[in-house]
Amino acid sequence: MKKNILIILFITLVGAQGINSNINSYKTNVVLRPSENSMEVITFVEIFNRNLQFLKKDNYFESSYNLNISLISEDGSKIDEKSFSETIVVENFSQTVSRANPIQVITAFEIPLKEFSVNFSLKDMDTKLIGKKQKKFTKKNLPSGNYSKIFDPIFVKNKKGSWEFALNKYPTNINQVEVKNNILEFYQYFALDKGNYFLDISLISDKKTVWNKSFEGQTDKNYDYKFLQIPIENVETSDLRVKIQVSQDGNVSSKSFPIEFKNDYLMLSSIKNIDSALNQMNYILKIEERKELRELKSSEKEKFFKKVWAKRDPDVTTKENELMIEYYKRVAFAEENFSRGSSGGWRSDMGMIYILFGRPDDISRSMNPQQSYNYETWYYFQINEEFRFVDDFGFGDYRLRTPFVY
């Protein structure tokens, strides 16, 4: 049975996508920049086809959604709200589960500079399922400074289109900065009085300044900005900060921001480091891969990780490895829900079956205290399998009784 595990995992991955378990995995980002009157809040939403449930209509597939974006003040009152609806039509099933070419929804609000939150609500109009997200802006992450108000840097990546900034400059999440050709690109906004000012920008690595540039500027508005392109070749990126200092009429405001880069293999928060990610591949690594892994140095493990998952990529035409993402989502679910008994989380028998086969189609339980043991049976109708777990001592330590997988 073990030699067919990857095939079964791929089948259950494809099957799970048709159950609309991905309504919460759309992407959001919020950036702030000053305006003439107050502050501009720009929201970015990416909706993928696989986030929605498609229905077959004659020779095509159709889905509809409603996206609501609302700004809520600290006291709970609504500041502003915008809604978007659309019907999506695709020609074949493979497009219904795609992560390529997401729908882009970009909108801007203008509000006073005060604490607020942005609420996102994506509703699938067929299943009525709703995916909700929230981003809060407290005093800690609002623009600050004793004299000038310094805004968070807006990091960008190259992406074809018009995205509220220069052409082809698309804002990225501040915790997932992307770098191309060893150039760090970002917009730096600051609010200040009209007139002359001085701006000093430094890049700090391991508490040492590795790059610095000063500007002398003048503005006829109550704000200004600079677009920065900083080379970071041979710069240690594990402890990197950008420091902004604005001087005007002898008054100085400064602020520093930590930079977190997007790692192309640490795609999910459940992956803490490369060693744990490789350990969690225990159920699908081949014998020769296990042997190779045992002989690797620590510095070689990241390359090995990328290589073994590249061989398992079900669709090389997309940026993401859908199988890897689904696998580690299941690992995260197992860690959260099966961490009980002597061997919990992904290492437990329930964790193993959930990771390999996904969510069961049905579950039957016996919790009769008169019996000497409790059991659960998981049914998978698509692959015609059932798995029985037995808790021999009543402590929640369920062990797989039948069938014998390995």
Phi, psi and omega in degrees: 000327185300323183294342179261006186299314183297322178297316179294319178300318179293321179297315181290332175296311180296318179297320182295329181294335179277358182263001178059053176265011187246018185297334182270358188263017171288159186255142178226154174207146180228130176233152181241141172211153183288155174230179181298322186263325185199258185215141178258129177252116182248124181251142179235128178232133174244118179250122180264152179304323183290349175285344189242165177261122179260142176250141179281128179232103182057247183251027178212173179240144186223143176212153178226149179218162171230126179247126178243129177237121182231144175255125185242132180283172183299329180275004177093356179280152183277127178273313181197165183203143176219145181232150181222137178228148180200148172252128183252133178237127177232163188270329185220168186295322182301330178287335181289338181249016185280150172252006179275155175047062180293158173287130181254123176240116182237131179215157183231142176236151174240121186221164174293158179281094180205169182295141181197173174224152176251122179253128176250138177220112179254120182246127172280118187287346178270306183276343184069009175289148183231130175254121184246141175221155180217141175234120182260141175240103178261181180303330183296322183246019171268160178305138183215165180155147182294327184237302175263146178267115182263123181272159175299143174301144176252099181284144184228159172232162179281123179207126185300131178135179178249120190233038178076359177232204177298156182304133177071014177253109186250123181296141177245164177296136183298339178267001180220061183289134179251139182235136176233135180058032177058032178240123177267121184242133175199158173263136176242114180255151176205143178257135183201182177282159175294146178124201183278152178204167174237139180234131178235126182235130182231146172252124186242127178236124180052044176067013177241138179284119182252350177201142180207144176209139180244145181231144170248120187231171177214140180222144175258012176244179177264025175199168175201176179204165173227144173259121186251141171231107187248124177287135181233021177297134181065020176260132177291118187262000184287334179224074187245138179221151171246132181247130181245132176226126180244128179239133178210125180053038178082354178265133185240131172237140180216156180200145177237152185228129173288148180245127176244122184270146176286127177261132187288353174245335176274070188277339183234149180295340180288341178270105184277319179202171187293326180294314179294323180297322178288320177301321182288350174275007186310324187283345186234356177289140177280165183301316181291330177289321177298317180297316179297319182297320182298334184265001184278148169278162181302321182291345184262353188289324180297316179298318178297316179303312180297321183294313184290328178281331176298324179291341183253009181290116183286342182213097184285354180278349179257159181290323184269154170265098187300324181292318179296316180299314180296320182300312184283339170294321178291322176301314180298320178296318180296319179298323184280327190251343183240022179275076181210160181076192185283333178229098188256184176065219183292339180280344182289163179296318177296320177299317180300311183293320180296318180296317184282326188241352178081196181291129179292153178286332179204156180223134171242142184230147170237114181238033183284115182295344179284339179280160180282347179206159174254157178213159172229140175239126178258131182248132175238098186289327184295326180251007176056050179229151171221146183232127180252128178248137184238133174256095189292332189240002175079018181256012180081011180266081184281129178245144180290122180262313178215146351279176177272112187282315184255000000 
